[in-house]
């Protein structure tokens, strides 16, 4: 499997990256946490998880090894696919997910779009002991962008949300806080959609 990719950052959006490694451009799906942690340099390294399905090979990238481990644990739970795991890591910081699971906080897990009460309980039941073994993560640093609204809208569309509904929610959030970061806009929108 591919453990990490290291190379030139060609494209960057809140949901994916293109990394040039020796002349080959790899399309890497990322969470908002990873997006906010990426340095403003041309040369980057991301830890990866390769998901192989009948119709696609998908690479998921993570700035920290610990985030990748949380992702792997999440997708090991019945009912949690890669898309929902990425939404979880975009809605909450990895540290918040770890703490919620370790403390049995069903409400926090259930607050994530696409997670019902039974799935939230299953996540906690399956992962509580494993999460207690993980080490603490650093806080997310939030980056600013001139096109926050458009990037947030694009990210929500990639995550599978309807454009019209997303636009209404994002416009309301931007109206309340014109200086909101992309991550903040998306997190608030995920709670409203």
Residue pairs with C-beta under 8 A, 6 or more apart in sequence:
1 49
1 50
2 48
2 50
2 59
3 47
3 48
4 45
4 46
4 47
4 48
5 19
5 21
5 26
5 28
5 45
5 46
5 48
5 59
5 61
6 19
6 21
6 43
6 44
6 45
7 19
7 20
7 21
7 22
7 26
7 43
7 44
8 19
8 20
8 42
8 43
9 17
9 18
9 19
9 20
9 38
9 41
9 42
9 43
9 44
10 18
10 19
10 20
10 25
11 17
11 18
12 18
12 35
12 38
13 35
13 151
13 154
13 155
13 158
14 30
14 32
14 35
14 151
14 152
14 154
14 155
14 182
14 183
14 186
15 29
15 30
15 35
15 154
15 155
15 158
15 159
16 27
16 28
16 29
16 30
16 158
17 27
17 28
17 30
17 38
17 44
17 46
17 61
18 25
18 26
18 27
18 28
19 25
19 26
19 28
19 44
19 46
19 61
20 26
26 59
27 59
28 46
28 48
28 59
28 60
28 61
29 58
29 59
29 60
29 61
29 82
29 86
30 46
30 60
30 61
30 62
30 86
31 62
31 67
31 71
31 86
31 89
31 90
32 89
32 90
32 155
32 182
32 183
32 186
32 187
33 63
33 67
33 89
33 90
33 93
33 94
33 140
34 46
34 61
34 62
34 63
34 64
34 67
34 89
35 182
35 183
36 140
36 141
36 142
36 143
36 181
36 183
37 63
37 64
37 140
37 141
38 44
38 63
46 61
46 62
46 63
47 61
47 62
47 63
47 64
47 65
47 67
47 68
48 59
48 60
48 61
48 62
48 68
49 59
49 60
49 62
49 68
49 71
49 72
50 57
50 58
50 59
50 60
51 57
51 58
51 59
51 60
51 82
58 82
60 68
60 71
60 82
60 86
62 68
62 71
64 94
64 137
66 94
66 134
66 135
66 137
67 89
67 94
67 137
69 134
70 89
70 94
70 97
70 98
70 131
70 134
71 82
71 85
71 86
71 89
73 127
73 130
73 131
74 80
74 84
74 85
74 88
74 89
74 97
74 123
74 127
75 81
75 82
75 85
76 126
76 127
77 119
77 122
77 123
77 126
77 127
78 122
78 126
79 119
79 122
80 88
80 119
80 123
83 114
83 159
83 160
84 112
84 114
84 115
86 159
87 112
87 113
87 114
87 159
87 190
88 97
88 109
88 112
88 115
89 97
90 155
90 159
90 186
90 187
90 190
91 111
91 112
91 113
91 187
91 190
91 191
92 100
92 108
92 112
92 187
93 137
93 139
93 140
94 137
95 136
95 137
95 138
95 139
96 108
97 109
98 131
98 134
98 136
98 137
99 105
100 108
100 109
100 124
101 109
101 123
101 124
101 127
101 128
101 131
102 128
102 131
102 132
104 124
104 128
105 124
106 117
106 120
106 121
106 124
109 115
109 120
109 123
109 124
110 116
110 117
110 120
111 191
112 190
113 190
113 191
113 193
115 123
140 183
142 181
142 183
142 184
143 181
143 182
143 183
144 179
144 181
145 151
145 181
145 182
148 174
148 180
148 181
148 182
148 185
149 170
149 171
149 174
149 185
151 182
152 170
152 182
152 185
152 186
152 189
153 163
153 166
153 167
153 170
155 182
155 186
156 166
156 170
156 186
156 189
156 190
156 193
157 163
157 166
161 189
161 193
165 193
166 189
166 193
169 188
169 189
169 192
169 193
170 185
170 189
172 192
173 180
173 184
173 185
173 188
173 189
173 192
174 180
174 185
177 184
180 188
